């Protein structure tokens, strides 16, 4: 029984791959809302490809532009649809992005369908692709 109690924390310490992936997406959401470009880009793979052929550097420039344009940015994620394929994953969701000067109501907003591809590197998920399409 003592051995079981000793091993239990070790077994619980390692999260399931899906849980780690969900935490990574949530951390990226928080990074956008707090305008933290370093935290946002941390999980983005060097070989990232986005909508319109956007690469990692282009994604970083796009995020910086939005941070400069809006004093306040909101990210409202819909439910995540997570599919795991060994060391690869696909996460699909809808997101409402809002931006403004920091007042009570945002000045801009857009709803997107987002389809992302992920690769597991060790114990970290890396974003390797993202395609987004405006819905409104």
C-alpha positions in Angstrom: 0.0 0.0 0.0 2.9 2.4 0.9 4.4 1.7 -2.5 1.1 2.5 -4.3 0.9 5.8 -2.4 4.5 6.7 -3.4 3.8 5.9 -7.1 0.5 7.6 -7.4 1.8 11.2 -7.5 4.3 10.2 -10.2 1.5 8.6 -12.3 -0.7 11.7 -11.9 2.2 14.2 -12.6 2.3 13.3 -16.3 -0.8 14.8 -18.1 -2.5 13.1 -20.9 -1.4 14.4 -24.3 -4.8 16.0 -24.9 -4.8 17.8 -21.6 -1.3 19.2 -22.3 -2.5 20.3 -25.8 -5.6 22.0 -24.3 -3.4 23.8 -21.8 -1.1 25.0 -24.6 -4.0 26.4 -26.5 -5.3 28.1 -23.3 -1.8 29.6 -22.7 -1.7 31.0 -26.2 -5.2 32.5 -25.7 -3.9 34.2 -22.5 -0.8 35.4 -24.3 -2.8 37.2 -26.9 -5.1 38.8 -24.3 -2.1 39.9 -22.3 -0.2 41.0 -25.4 2.8 38.8 -24.6 4.4 38.0 -28.0 7.1 35.8 -26.5 4.6 33.5 -24.7 2.4 33.5 -27.8 5.2 32.4 -30.1 6.8 29.8 -27.7 4.7 26.9 -29.0 4.9 27.9 -32.6 7.2 25.5 -34.6 10.0 26.9 -36.8 8.3 25.2 -39.8 4.9 26.7 -39.1 2.6 27.4 -42.1 -0.6 29.4 -41.8 -3.4 30.8 -44.0 -2.1 32.3 -47.3 1.3 30.7 -46.8 2.1 32.7 -43.7 5.3 31.5 -42.0 6.4 31.8 -38.3 7.9 35.3 -38.8 4.8 36.4 -40.6 2.6 35.2 -37.8 4.8 37.1 -35.3 4.5 40.3 -37.4 0.7 39.9 -37.7 0.4 39.5 -33.9 2.7 42.6 -33.3 0.6 44.6 -35.7 -2.6 43.7 -33.9 -1.0 44.5 -30.5 0.0 47.9 -31.9 -3.5 48.5 -33.4 -5.5 47.6 -30.4 -4.9 48.5 -26.7 -7.3 45.7 -25.7 -7.6 42.3 -27.4 -10.2 39.7 -26.5 -10.0 36.0 -27.5 -13.2 34.0 -26.9 -12.7 30.4 -27.9 -15.5 28.0 -28.6 -15.2 24.3 -27.6 -12.0 22.6 -28.8 -12.4 19.6 -31.1 -9.2 17.6 -30.4 -8.1 14.6 -32.5 -4.9 12.8 -31.6 -2.8 10.7 -34.1 0.2 9.5 -32.1 2.6 12.4 -32.0 0.4 14.6 -34.2 -2.9 16.3 -33.4 -5.6 18.4 -35.0 -7.5 21.0 -33.0 -10.5 22.8 -34.5 -12.5 25.5 -32.9 -14.3 28.8 -33.5 -13.0 32.0 -32.0 -14.2 35.5 -31.7 -11.4 38.1 -31.7 -12.2 41.6 -30.5 -10.1 44.7 -30.3 -10.3 48.2 -29.2 -9.0 51.1 -27.2 -9.8 49.5 -23.9 -13.2 51.0 -23.4 -16.3 49.1 -22.2 -17.1 47.8 -25.7 -14.6 46.7 -28.3 -14.5 48.6 -31.6 -13.9 45.6 -33.8 -14.8 41.9 -33.8 -14.7 38.9 -36.1 -15.7 35.3 -35.8 -13.4 32.7 -37.3 -13.3 28.9 -37.9 -9.8 27.7 -37.1 -8.2 24.4 -38.0 -4.8 23.8 -36.4 -2.1 21.0 -36.7 0.2 20.1 -33.9 3.3 18.0 -33.4 4.5 16.6 -30.1 8.2 17.4 -29.5 9.2 15.5 -26.3 6.6 16.6 -23.8 5.6 19.9 -25.6 3.1 20.4 -28.4 4.3 22.6 -31.3 1.9 24.4 -33.6 2.8 23.5 -37.1 -0.1 24.8 -39.1 -3.2 27.0 -38.8 -5.9 27.8 -41.3 -8.6 30.3 -40.3 -11.6 31.5 -42.2 -13.8 34.5 -41.3 -17.4 33.6 -40.7 -19.0 37.0 -40.7 
